[in-house]
Amino acid sequence: MAKGQIYKIHSDFYYVDDGIKFCECKIREVLKKQKQKILTGDYVEFDSGYITQIYPRKNFITRPSAANLDQVIVVSALKEPDLDFKQLNRYLALAKYYKIDAVLCFNKDDLCRDKALEDEIMRIYKPLGYKIVFTSAKEHQGLNEFAKLLTNKMSVLCGTSGAGKTSLINALNPNLNLRTKHVSDKLRRGTHTTRHCEIVKINENSKIVDTPGFSNVKFDFLMPKDVDLLFDDIACYSEKCKYSDCLHINEDGCNVLKNLDKIDSSRYESYLDFVKEAKVYKEKIKYEGKKQETSKKIVHNKHIAKISDKKRQSARNNLKQFVYKEIENDE
């Protein structure tokens, strides 16, 4: 048995780095039956081209799908495409939900030397404790500071298509020569270049998970009353609200509304958008049963696949028929 880390997943193939070489593997049927999902970054055990065990994760994130991370680096373009604060807040809230530290990287500084915009970014996000770096992959600006943030860490890059995630990786290590594309002139937004999550080694001490760009992150998986926990600048006031389930929209005795002048408008507007999405989820589960039978059980400290009641009854019926035939033959 060998151990390694999943560095790329493509179709039904899992590519494992065991520290010496890369191995192409498939997943054992028993793991499929247990519906165990393997993510880029997972540590696994494999033998003869088959993954036999998935080790417990210290954390994971679903969009993009990656595991065992030290930090999420949100890459946003200052221009082409234009900076979207609401989209940026989505990524930060997602990292907060999965309890993973986030770093803000604002790329394409060469296209937008706008001090007012940079000051606004610092005003909003610096007090929240985020590390912030301004870079230009094209002109190699800010790369040393960016590289320091990656040292001795496993980082995942996320952000919209065209923000320059892959260009930054190429700038840090030109030998990688990863494929990039220009922003669409027609749509004025990025086009997908990276097709799957893949761990890229910048050097011996820094790993990055390069991911496809995406923008349709929605908070339709949690309850409305929990959304404020994703915003430190709102949560710090919500503790003194009159009602424990206050949504900070128009409620009587809402301490957040009393302190709106201290919360950036783009942050509060993002919060309201997420609450709307969470309300859709709340309405959905109101009429759906949430109980779900697990597909695996533990026997002798090992996870094994459970046989469904339907299949188990079918097996019993077959066994009965076999016994009856044996009795008839004996007679």
Phi, psi and omega per residue, in radians:
M1 nan 2.380 3.110
A2 -2.067 2.751 3.128
K3 -2.096 2.621 3.119
G4 -2.985 -3.063 -3.119
Q5 -2.082 2.369 3.084
I6 -1.185 2.080 3.131
Y7 -1.884 -0.222 3.098
K8 -2.813 2.530 3.048
I9 -2.209 2.216 3.134
H10 -2.430 2.049 -3.081
S11 1.009 -2.199 3.138
D12 -1.696 0.221 -3.091
F13 -1.876 2.444 -3.140
Y14 -2.082 2.188 -3.081
Y15 -1.801 2.108 -2.998
V16 -1.935 2.326 3.055
D17 -1.757 1.958 -3.136
D18 -1.670 0.189 3.133
G19 1.658 -0.277 3.138
I20 -2.099 -0.778 -3.104
K21 -2.514 2.978 3.080
F22 -1.805 2.346 -3.080
C23 -2.117 2.319 3.071
E24 -1.547 2.168 -3.065
C25 -2.293 2.839 2.944
K26 -2.074 2.950 -3.089
I27 -1.695 2.439 3.113
R28 -1.048 2.543 -3.130
E29 -1.020 -0.638 -3.104
V30 -1.122 -0.600 3.101
L31 -1.239 -0.600 3.083
K32 -1.117 -0.735 -3.131
K33 -1.141 -0.557 3.097
Q34 -1.366 -0.103 3.138
K35 1.002 0.688 3.078
Q36 -1.458 2.086 -3.117
K37 -1.571 2.276 3.121
I38 -1.725 2.343 3.135
L39 -2.012 2.709 2.990
T40 -1.034 2.255 -3.095
G41 1.800 -0.222 3.106
D42 -1.173 2.517 2.997
Y43 -1.657 2.289 -3.038
V44 -2.356 2.906 3.005
E45 -1.977 2.387 -3.102
F46 -2.477 2.755 -3.099
D47 -2.693 2.272 3.079
S48 0.913 0.728 3.070
G49 1.406 0.208 3.132
Y50 -2.271 2.353 3.065
I51 -1.366 2.191 -3.057
T52 -1.901 -0.341 -3.110
Q53 -2.699 2.513 3.066
I54 -1.986 2.157 -3.107
Y55 -1.393 2.664 3.137
P56 -0.998 2.501 -3.135
R57 -1.608 2.602 3.002
K58 -1.436 -0.446 3.031
N59 -2.959 3.061 3.060
F60 -2.829 2.900 3.056
I61 -2.451 2.509 -3.038
T62 -1.640 -0.494 3.106
R63 -2.279 1.720 -0.019
P64 -1.318 2.810 -3.085
S65 -1.414 1.886 3.132
A66 -2.720 2.717 -3.070
A67 -2.323 2.845 3.076
N68 1.005 0.969 -3.052
L69 -1.778 2.628 3.014
D70 -1.682 -0.518 -3.116
Q71 -2.842 2.719 3.010
V72 -1.860 2.205 3.083
I73 -1.872 1.974 -3.140
V74 -1.534 1.972 -3.128
V75 -1.731 2.122 3.124
S76 -2.183 2.440 3.054
A77 -1.475 2.425 3.055
L78 -1.317 -0.442 3.118
K79 -2.730 2.629 3.131
E80 0.945 1.252 -0.010
P81 -1.417 2.759 -3.126
D82 -1.087 2.610 -3.127
L83 -1.104 2.244 3.138
D84 -2.026 1.826 -3.080
F85 -1.108 -0.646 -3.130
K86 -1.134 -0.713 3.115
Q87 -1.159 -0.694 3.091
L88 -1.053 -0.746 3.130
N89 -1.127 -0.509 3.082
R90 -1.103 -0.820 -3.128
Y91 -1.122 -0.712 -3.139
L92 -1.143 -0.702 3.116
A93 -1.162 -0.636 3.111
L94 -1.122 -0.778 3.096
A95 -1.091 -0.684 3.114
K96 -1.106 -0.718 -3.137
Y97 -1.057 -0.692 -3.118
Y98 -1.586 0.097 3.055
K99 1.017 0.809 3.100
I100 -2.103 2.336 -3.141
D101 -1.038 2.508 3.139
A102 -2.094 2.531 3.070
V103 -2.169 2.463 3.140
L104 -1.810 2.158 3.077
C105 -2.082 2.114 3.121
F106 -1.868 1.930 -3.009
N107 -1.736 2.990 -3.132
K108 1.141 0.692 3.112
D109 -1.074 -0.409 -3.136
D110 -1.223 -0.410 -3.114
L111 -1.576 -0.250 -3.047
C112 -2.527 1.459 3.093
R113 -1.568 1.219 -3.063
D114 -1.932 1.737 -3.095
K115 -1.133 -0.574 3.138
A116 -1.101 -0.695 3.128
L117 -1.191 -0.739 3.120
E118 -1.118 -0.677 3.106
D119 -1.128 -0.675 3.129
E120 -1.136 -0.730 3.100
I121 -1.041 -0.823 -3.129
M122 -1.135 -0.651 -3.130
R123 -1.119 -0.691 -3.078
I124 -1.367 -0.828 -2.891
Y125 -1.774 -0.385 3.135
K126 -1.120 -0.779 3.131
P127 -1.109 -0.328 3.139
L128 -1.472 -0.039 3.045
G129 1.578 0.161 -3.134
Y130 -1.406 2.426 2.981
K131 -1.342 2.354 -3.045
I132 -2.239 2.352 3.098
V133 -2.393 2.424 3.074
F134 -1.852 2.258 -3.058
T135 -2.331 2.848 2.943
S136 -2.435 1.857 3.128
A137 -1.105 -0.592 -3.092
K138 -1.198 -0.769 -3.088
E139 -1.786 0.127 3.092
H140 1.011 0.679 3.102
Q141 -1.636 2.444 3.066
G142 1.269 0.124 -3.057
L143 -1.230 -0.616 3.128
N144 -1.112 -0.751 3.123
E145 -1.156 -0.681 3.130
F146 -1.135 -0.738 -3.136
A147 -1.093 -0.626 3.124
K148 -1.112 -0.609 3.136
L149 -1.198 -0.353 -3.100
L150 -1.610 -0.281 -3.006
T151 -1.054 2.270 3.114
N152 1.056 0.530 -3.134
K153 -2.362 2.712 2.957
M154 -1.821 1.931 -3.043
S155 -1.985 2.598 3.006
V156 -2.030 2.308 3.093
L157 -1.624 2.290 3.030
C158 -2.387 2.717 -3.084
G159 2.746 2.949 -3.109
T160 -1.202 2.764 3.079
S161 -1.064 2.416 3.114
G162 1.594 -0.018 -3.138
A163 -1.286 -0.320 3.080
G164 1.756 0.448 -3.119
K165 -1.079 -0.884 -3.114
T166 -1.188 -0.621 3.103
S167 -1.093 -0.643 3.099
L168 -1.126 -0.737 3.127
I169 -1.104 -0.758 3.111
N170 -1.096 -0.636 3.137
A171 -1.181 -0.615 3.124
L172 -1.274 -0.621 3.135
N173 -2.488 1.557 -3.085
P174 -1.042 -0.387 -3.126
N175 -1.159 -0.357 -3.134
L176 -1.241 -0.682 3.062
N177 0.872 0.878 3.125
L178 -1.284 2.610 -3.046
R179 -1.287 2.391 3.107
T180 -2.296 2.862 3.068
K181 -2.361 2.789 3.092
H182 -1.446 2.821 3.055
V183 -1.178 2.442 -3.131
S184 -1.085 2.176 3.121
D185 -1.163 -0.542 -3.095
K186 -1.332 -0.820 -3.053
L187 -1.606 -0.277 -3.082
R188 1.000 0.663 3.056
R189 -2.561 2.945 -3.056
G190 -1.252 2.734 3.011
T191 -1.970 2.578 -3.088
H192 -1.147 2.233 3.035
T193 -1.987 -0.944 3.085
T194 -1.275 2.224 -3.050
R195 -1.761 -0.256 -3.117
H196 -2.682 2.846 3.077
C197 -1.304 2.347 3.136
E198 -2.606 2.343 3.089
I199 -1.352 2.231 3.121
V200 -2.071 2.240 3.092
K201 -1.533 1.983 3.079
I202 -1.260 -0.735 3.029
N203 -2.756 -2.949 -3.087
E204 -1.162 -0.367 -3.063
N205 -1.872 -0.081 -3.041
S206 -2.329 2.229 3.079
K207 -2.139 2.437 3.108
I208 -2.228 2.400 2.982
V209 -1.651 1.890 3.089
D210 -1.426 2.345 -3.005
T211 -2.294 2.755 3.013
P212 -1.162 2.527 3.072
G213 -1.253 2.620 3.116
F214 -2.707 2.761 -3.093
S215 -2.371 -0.145 -3.032
N216 -1.682 0.810 3.024
V217 -1.283 2.187 3.127
K218 -2.238 2.556 -3.138
F219 -1.727 0.982 3.110
D220 -1.779 0.684 -3.136
F221 -2.399 0.158 3.114
L222 -2.451 2.882 -3.077
M223 -1.403 2.574 -3.109
P224 -0.941 -0.659 -3.079
K225 -1.197 -0.228 -3.122
D226 -1.687 -0.119 -3.065
V227 -1.120 -0.634 -3.089
D228 -1.134 -0.331 3.098
L229 -1.182 -0.276 3.133
L230 -1.535 -0.060 -3.120
F231 -2.190 1.784 -3.140
D232 -1.060 -0.614 -3.095
D233 -1.274 -0.254 3.055
I234 -1.763 -0.729 -3.105
A235 -1.047 -0.540 -3.100
C236 -1.163 -0.365 3.108
Y237 -1.754 -0.411 -3.030
S238 -1.177 -0.373 -3.122
E239 -1.089 -0.417 -3.103
K240 -1.802 0.274 3.069
C241 -1.235 2.659 -3.099
K242 -1.111 -0.678 -3.107
Y243 -1.963 2.435 -3.091
S244 -1.198 -0.437 3.134
D245 -1.788 0.418 -3.137
C246 -1.052 2.324 3.126
L247 -1.732 0.001 3.041
H248 1.058 0.749 3.134
I249 -1.957 -1.015 3.126
N250 -2.639 0.359 -3.068
E251 -1.283 2.624 3.071
D252 -1.262 2.372 3.090
G253 1.310 0.428 3.134
C254 -1.451 2.065 -3.125
N255 -1.296 -0.455 3.105
V256 -1.154 -0.801 3.135
L257 -1.093 -0.576 3.112
K258 -1.185 -0.379 -3.082
N259 -2.031 0.414 -3.115
L260 -1.040 -0.493 -3.135
D261 -1.177 -0.261 -3.141
K262 -1.731 -0.017 -3.128
I263 -1.987 2.304 -3.137
D264 -1.074 2.433 -3.058
S265 -1.086 -0.661 -3.134
S266 -1.176 -0.563 3.101
R267 -1.220 -0.768 -3.132
Y268 -1.183 -0.685 3.112
E269 -1.125 -0.651 3.076
S270 -1.114 -0.744 3.110
Y271 -1.005 -0.798 -3.133
L272 -1.089 -0.686 3.106
D273 -1.085 -0.744 -3.109
F274 -1.185 -0.621 3.108
V275 -1.107 -0.719 3.103
K276 -1.030 -0.769 3.139
E277 -1.145 -0.674 3.128
A278 -1.178 -0.571 3.107
K279 -1.133 -0.613 3.080
V280 -1.081 -0.734 3.112
Y281 -1.115 -0.762 -3.125
K282 -1.070 -0.723 3.135
E283 -1.166 -0.632 -3.109
K284 -1.147 -0.826 -3.054
I285 -1.360 -0.207 3.140
K286 -1.056 -0.589 -3.075
Y287 -1.921 0.198 3.132
E288 -2.116 2.426 3.051
G289 -1.261 2.383 -3.090
K290 -1.721 -0.175 -3.086
K291 -1.271 2.322 -3.112
Q292 -2.433 2.213 -3.112
E293 -1.275 2.375 3.129
T294 -1.210 2.626 -3.095
S295 -1.667 0.081 3.133
K296 -2.509 2.800 3.104
K297 -2.388 2.876 -3.123
I298 -1.850 2.148 3.089
V299 -2.283 2.146 -3.103
H300 0.935 0.777 3.108
N301 1.114 0.339 3.102
K302 -2.143 2.499 3.075
H303 -1.439 2.187 3.075
I304 -2.268 2.708 -3.101
A305 -1.234 2.441 3.074
K306 -1.589 2.518 3.064
I307 -1.553 2.311 -3.109
S308 -1.150 2.748 3.129
D309 -1.021 -0.640 -3.120
K310 -1.141 -0.802 3.136
K311 -1.217 -0.627 -3.136
R312 -1.121 -0.736 3.133
Q313 -1.164 -0.662 3.099
S314 -1.072 -0.722 3.134
A315 -1.134 -0.695 3.115
R316 -1.124 -0.697 3.128
N317 -1.108 -0.746 3.111
N318 -1.090 -0.696 3.136
L319 -1.121 -0.728 3.118
K320 -1.075 -0.764 3.135
Q321 -1.068 -0.703 3.127
F322 -1.113 -0.726 3.128
V323 -1.127 -0.781 3.135
Y324 -1.059 -0.698 3.119
K325 -1.139 -0.681 3.117
E326 -1.087 -0.711 3.135
I327 -1.128 -0.756 3.139
E328 -1.085 -0.725 3.137
N329 -1.123 -0.664 3.127
D330 -1.151 -0.628 -3.140
E331 -1.250 nan nan
